């Protein structure tokens, strides 16, 4: 599948487009488009621009997810992961990063800051009812199936 992608500004033309890092990768790494390093202190939240906008086909979304290496090594998470880029959004993709680590973290120009996963979705219509079909699990949740 081909998806149209646009650079918002040519001043970040040197930064690679999102790409898969291996043949089996589901997510493409997306990079920071910042002129100067951006500090994220412990407990801090920042919005990082990517200088990219996309045109997804109707029926698709692009999910923004945390990079596992940033989470494990530095405590850096894409805060609303998975975030959703809707098919009708044409603005710049920006990534909300939060620092749950114990030290300052600096985002540098071109750093891989999150992953993008493009996926198909279904739209639904709610059918209100008085009763739902029974299942073995029933209303059990929040650990009811064990540890």
C-alpha positions as CSV (number, residue, x, y, z in Angstrom):
1,X,0.0,0.0,0.0
2,X,1.3,3.5,-0.8
3,X,0.4,6.4,1.4
4,X,1.0,10.0,0.6
5,X,3.4,11.8,3.0
6,X,4.4,15.4,3.0
7,X,7.2,17.4,4.7
8,X,5.7,20.5,6.3
9,X,8.9,22.5,6.0
10,X,12.0,21.9,3.9
11,X,14.3,22.9,6.8
12,X,14.0,19.3,8.0
13,X,14.5,17.7,4.6
14,X,17.6,15.9,6.0
15,X,15.5,13.8,8.4
16,X,14.5,10.4,7.2
17,X,10.9,9.5,6.5
18,X,9.4,6.9,8.8
19,X,10.7,3.4,8.0
20,X,10.7,-0.2,9.1
21,X,14.0,-1.2,10.9
22,X,13.7,-4.9,10.0
23,X,11.8,-7.1,7.6
24,X,9.4,-8.3,10.3
25,X,8.7,-4.9,11.9
26,X,5.0,-3.9,12.2
27,X,5.9,-0.3,13.2
28,X,7.9,2.3,11.4
29,X,10.2,4.6,13.4
30,X,9.3,8.2,13.2
31,X,11.9,10.9,14.0
32,X,12.0,14.2,15.8
33,X,12.1,17.4,13.8
34,X,13.6,19.8,16.3
35,X,16.2,22.5,15.7
36,X,17.7,22.4,19.2
37,X,17.6,19.6,21.8
38,X,14.4,19.4,23.8
39,X,14.8,18.6,27.5
40,X,12.2,16.3,29.1
41,X,12.7,16.4,32.9
42,X,11.6,13.5,35.1
43,X,7.8,13.7,35.2
44,X,7.8,16.1,32.2
45,X,5.6,16.0,29.1
46,X,6.5,17.6,25.8
47,X,5.0,17.7,22.3
48,X,7.6,16.9,19.6
49,X,7.0,17.8,16.0
50,X,7.9,15.4,13.2
51,X,7.5,17.8,10.2
52,X,5.3,15.2,8.5
53,X,1.7,15.0,7.4
54,X,0.0,12.0,5.8
55,X,-3.1,11.2,3.8
56,X,-4.5,7.9,4.9
57,X,-7.2,6.1,2.9
58,X,-10.7,6.0,4.4
59,X,-11.0,3.0,6.7
60,X,-7.4,3.2,7.9
61,X,-5.8,4.7,11.0
62,X,-2.1,5.3,11.9
63,X,-1.4,4.3,15.5
64,X,1.4,6.1,17.4
65,X,3.2,3.8,19.8
66,X,6.1,3.9,22.3
67,X,9.5,2.6,21.2
68,X,10.3,-0.2,23.6
69,X,14.0,0.7,23.8
70,X,13.2,4.3,24.9
71,X,10.7,2.9,27.5
72,X,13.1,0.3,29.0
73,X,16.4,2.3,28.9
74,X,15.1,5.8,29.7
75,X,11.5,5.6,30.9
76,X,10.3,7.6,27.8
77,X,6.8,6.9,26.6
78,X,4.5,8.1,23.9
79,X,1.9,9.3,26.5
80,X,-1.4,8.4,24.8
81,X,-0.1,5.3,23.2
82,X,-1.5,4.1,21.0
83,X,-2.6,7.4,19.8
84,X,-4.6,7.6,16.6
85,X,-4.1,9.6,13.5
86,X,-7.4,9.6,11.7
87,X,-7.8,9.2,7.9
88,X,-9.2,12.8,7.5
89,X,-6.4,14.5,9.5
90,X,-4.0,16.4,7.3
91,X,-2.0,18.4,9.9
92,X,1.5,17.8,11.2
93,X,2.1,14.6,13.2
94,X,3.3,15.5,16.7
95,X,4.3,13.0,19.4
96,X,3.5,13.5,23.1
97,X,6.5,12.2,25.0
98,X,6.5,11.7,28.8
99,X,9.5,11.0,31.0
100,X,8.8,8.4,33.7
101,X,12.5,8.0,34.2
102,X,14.7,9.4,37.0
103,X,16.9,11.6,34.8
104,X,16.5,14.4,32.2
105,X,16.1,13.1,28.7
106,X,17.1,15.1,25.6
107,X,15.4,14.7,22.3
108,X,17.8,15.5,19.5
109,X,17.1,16.4,15.8
110,X,16.4,13.2,13.9
111,X,16.1,10.9,17.0
112,X,13.7,8.0,16.5
113,X,11.0,8.9,19.1
114,X,8.0,6.6,18.4
115,X,6.6,4.0,16.1
116,X,3.8,4.3,13.5
117,X,1.5,1.3,12.7
118,X,-1.0,1.7,9.9
119,X,-4.1,-0.5,10.3
120,X,-7.6,-1.0,9.0
121,X,-10.6,-0.4,11.2
122,X,-14.3,-1.0,11.1
123,X,-17.0,1.6,11.9
124,X,-19.8,0.3,14.0
125,X,-23.4,1.2,14.8
126,X,-24.6,0.7,18.4
127,X,-27.7,-1.5,18.8
128,X,-29.1,-0.8,22.2
129,X,-30.5,-3.8,24.1
130,X,-31.7,-4.8,27.5
131,X,-29.7,-8.1,27.6
132,X,-26.3,-9.3,26.3
133,X,-25.5,-12.8,25.4
134,X,-24.0,-14.8,28.3
135,X,-20.3,-15.9,28.3
136,X,-18.2,-18.1,30.6
137,X,-16.3,-15.0,31.8
138,X,-19.4,-12.8,32.3
139,X,-18.6,-9.4,33.9
140,X,-15.3,-10.6,35.4
141,X,-12.4,-8.1,34.7
142,X,-9.4,-6.5,36.2
143,X,-7.5,-9.7,36.9
144,X,-10.5,-12.0,37.3
145,X,-8.8,-14.6,35.0
146,X,-5.8,-14.9,37.3
147,X,-2.2,-13.5,37.3
